[in-house]
Amino acid sequence: MLKSIAEEITVVLAANDVIKTDEMEAYNYGLQLLVPKVILYITILIVSLITNTIWVSFAFVVLFMTLRRYAGGFHCKTAETCLFFSFLIYLLVLFGYDFIQRIPQIGYGLSSLFSAIVVLTFAPIEDVNRPLEGNEKVQYRLKSMAALVIILVAELVSLVFQFKTLSYVSACSLTANAVLILLSQLRRCKNEVENSKSGCENN
C-alpha cells in the first residue's frame, strides 16, 4: 500500500514535469522511505493533540529517533509493518505512564543504566535490511554515543530535579532502542544458526 502511494506520487511528479523520467526510480525509492515517516509523524501529532500530550510526544520522538538513527537495531521487512510497530511503541510509551507512574524515579534510572550498557556494547548494530559500509560504522558509533550522552544527561537532570515525566520519557526512549538492538542481535544469531544448519546439510 505505501509502496503504491510512493509510486503514484512519483508518476504525478513526472507527469507534471516536476521531475525527469529518468529520475523516477530514484524519487520512487526516496518516497518509499519518506512516506511512512510522514504518515507516522502526522498520526503521532494528531494523537498528541487529542490527548494533550504534545510536549511528551515531541520529547520521546526526538530522543528516541536521535539515538535510533545512529545506533540502529531491528528493522521490519516491510514499510507497513515498520509503521505499525513504530506507532505501537509510541502508544505504549504514551499510555504506559498512567500504569507505572507509581514506580520510583530510581526505577527509570536503573532501566536507563541497563539500556545504556546495551547501547555501549552493540551500537551501531547492522541489520540485514540496513548494512553499514566503509567508515560508516565508526561515524555511527560516535554519533550514537553522542545521542546516548544527551539522553543520559536528560535522565540525570530529571532525577536531580524530580521531573518524573522527563525521566520517564528519557528512560523509555533509551529502553526502546535497547530492546530493538537486542531483537536485531537475536535475529542475527537465528540467521547464523540457520545458515550453519543449511551448510551442514549441503555438506
C-alpha positions as CSV (number, residue, x, y, z in Angstrom):
1,M,0.0,0.0,0.0
2,L,2.7,2.5,1.0
3,K,4.8,1.4,-2.0
4,S,1.8,2.1,-4.2
5,I,1.4,5.6,-2.7
6,A,5.1,6.4,-3.4
7,E,4.7,5.1,-7.0
8,E,1.6,7.2,-7.6
9,I,3.3,10.4,-6.3
10,T,6.3,9.7,-8.5
11,V,4.1,9.3,-11.6
12,V,2.2,12.5,-10.7
13,L,5.5,14.4,-10.3
14,A,6.8,13.1,-13.6
15,A,3.5,13.9,-15.4
16,N,3.7,17.5,-14.2
17,D,7.3,17.8,-15.3
18,V,8.4,18.3,-11.7
19,I,11.0,15.5,-12.1
20,K,12.5,14.0,-15.2
21,T,11.5,10.5,-16.4
22,D,15.0,9.1,-15.8
23,E,14.8,10.3,-12.2
24,M,11.6,8.5,-11.4
25,E,13.3,5.4,-10.0
26,A,15.4,7.4,-7.6
27,Y,12.5,9.6,-6.5
28,N,10.3,6.5,-6.1
29,Y,12.9,4.9,-3.8
30,G,13.2,8.1,-1.7
31,L,9.4,8.4,-1.4
32,Q,9.1,4.8,-0.2
33,L,11.4,5.8,2.7
34,L,9.7,9.2,3.3
35,V,6.0,8.4,3.0
36,P,5.9,6.0,6.1
37,K,7.7,8.6,8.2
38,V,5.4,11.4,7.2
39,I,2.3,9.2,7.9
40,L,3.8,8.2,11.3
41,Y,4.6,11.7,12.4
42,I,1.3,13.1,11.3
43,T,-0.5,10.3,13.2
44,I,1.6,11.0,16.3
45,L,0.8,14.7,16.0
46,I,-2.9,14.0,15.8
47,V,-2.9,11.7,18.8
48,S,-0.8,14.0,20.9
49,L,-3.2,16.9,20.2
50,I,-6.2,14.8,21.1
51,T,-4.6,13.5,24.3
52,N,-3.0,16.9,25.1
53,T,0.5,15.3,25.3
54,I,2.2,17.3,22.6
55,W,5.4,18.0,24.6
56,V,5.7,14.5,26.0
57,S,5.2,13.1,22.5
58,F,7.7,15.5,21.0
59,A,10.4,14.7,23.6
60,F,10.0,11.0,23.1
61,V,10.1,11.1,19.3
62,V,13.2,13.4,19.3
63,L,15.1,11.4,21.9
64,F,14.1,8.0,20.5
65,M,14.8,8.9,16.9
66,T,18.1,10.7,17.6
67,L,19.6,7.5,19.0
68,R,17.7,5.1,16.8
69,R,19.1,6.8,13.6
70,Y,22.7,6.0,14.5
71,A,22.6,3.1,17.0
72,G,20.5,1.0,14.6
73,G,18.6,-2.1,15.6
74,F,15.8,-4.3,14.5
75,H,14.2,-3.3,11.1
76,C,11.0,-4.7,9.8
77,K,10.9,-6.3,6.4
78,T,8.0,-4.0,5.1
79,A,7.2,-0.4,5.5
80,E,3.7,-1.2,6.6
81,T,5.0,-3.4,9.4
82,C,7.6,-0.8,10.4
83,L,4.9,1.9,10.5
84,F,2.6,-0.3,12.7
85,F,5.3,-1.2,15.2
86,S,6.7,2.3,15.4
87,F,3.2,3.7,16.3
88,L,2.7,0.8,18.7
89,I,5.9,1.7,20.6
90,Y,4.7,5.3,20.8
91,L,1.3,4.3,22.1
92,L,2.9,2.0,24.8
93,V,5.0,4.9,25.9
94,L,2.2,7.4,25.9
95,F,-0.4,5.4,27.8
96,G,2.1,3.3,29.8
97,Y,2.8,6.3,32.1
98,D,-0.7,6.0,33.7
99,F,0.1,2.4,34.7
100,I,3.6,2.8,36.1
101,Q,3.7,6.3,37.5
102,R,3.9,4.8,41.0
103,I,7.4,3.4,40.2
104,P,10.1,5.4,41.9
105,Q,12.3,7.5,39.6
106,I,15.2,5.3,40.5
107,G,13.4,2.6,38.6
108,Y,13.7,4.7,35.5
109,G,17.3,5.3,36.2
110,L,18.1,1.6,36.5
111,S,16.3,0.9,33.3
112,S,18.3,3.6,31.6
113,L,21.6,2.2,33.0
114,F,20.9,-1.3,31.7
115,S,19.8,0.1,28.3
116,A,22.9,2.3,28.1
117,I,25.1,-0.8,28.7
118,V,23.3,-2.5,25.7
119,V,23.9,0.5,23.5
120,L,27.5,0.9,24.6
121,T,28.1,-2.8,23.9
122,F,26.5,-3.2,20.5
123,A,25.9,0.2,18.8
124,P,25.9,0.7,16.0
125,I,24.4,-2.6,15.0
126,E,23.9,-3.6,11.4
127,D,20.7,-5.2,10.3
128,V,20.1,-7.4,7.3
129,N,17.9,-4.6,5.9
130,R,20.4,-1.8,6.8
131,P,24.1,-2.7,6.3
132,L,26.9,-0.2,7.1
133,E,29.6,0.4,4.6
134,G,33.2,1.8,4.8
135,N,33.8,4.1,7.7
136,E,30.1,4.5,8.4
137,K,30.4,2.2,11.4
138,V,32.9,4.4,13.1
139,Q,30.9,7.6,12.4
140,Y,27.7,6.0,13.5
141,R,29.4,4.8,16.7
142,L,30.5,8.3,17.6
143,K,27.1,9.8,16.8
144,S,25.2,7.1,18.7
145,M,27.4,7.7,21.7
146,A,26.7,11.5,21.5
147,A,23.0,10.7,21.4
148,L,23.3,8.4,24.3
149,V,25.0,11.1,26.3
150,I,22.2,13.5,25.5
151,I,19.6,11.1,26.8
152,L,21.6,10.2,29.9
153,V,22.0,13.9,30.7
154,A,18.3,14.5,30.3
155,E,17.7,11.5,32.6
156,L,20.2,12.8,35.2
157,V,18.7,16.3,35.2
158,S,15.2,14.8,35.6
159,L,16.3,12.7,38.6
160,V,18.0,15.6,40.3
161,F,15.1,18.0,39.9
162,Q,12.4,15.4,40.2
163,F,11.0,15.8,36.7
164,K,9.2,12.5,36.7
165,T,7.7,12.9,33.2
166,L,11.1,13.7,31.6
167,S,12.7,10.9,33.5
168,Y,10.0,8.5,32.2
169,V,10.3,9.7,28.6
170,S,14.1,9.6,28.6
171,A,14.1,6.1,30.1
172,C,11.5,4.9,27.6
173,S,13.4,6.3,24.6
174,L,16.6,4.6,25.7
175,T,14.9,1.3,26.7
176,A,13.0,1.1,23.4
177,N,16.3,1.5,21.5
178,A,18.0,-1.2,23.6
179,V,15.1,-3.6,23.0
180,L,15.4,-3.1,19.2
181,I,19.1,-3.6,19.3
182,L,18.7,-6.9,21.3
183,L,16.0,-8.0,18.9
184,S,18.3,-7.4,16.0
185,Q,21.0,-9.4,17.7
186,L,18.6,-12.3,18.2
187,R,17.6,-12.2,14.6
188,R,21.3,-12.2,13.5
189,C,22.0,-15.2,15.8
190,K,19.0,-17.0,14.4
191,N,20.1,-16.4,10.8
192,E,23.6,-17.6,11.6
193,V,22.3,-20.8,13.1
194,E,20.0,-21.4,10.1
195,N,22.9,-20.8,7.7
196,S,25.1,-23.1,9.7
197,K,22.5,-25.9,9.6
198,S,22.0,-25.3,5.9
199,G,25.7,-25.5,5.3
200,C,26.0,-28.8,7.2
201,E,23.1,-30.3,5.3
202,N,24.7,-29.3,2.0
203,N,27.9,-30.9,3.0
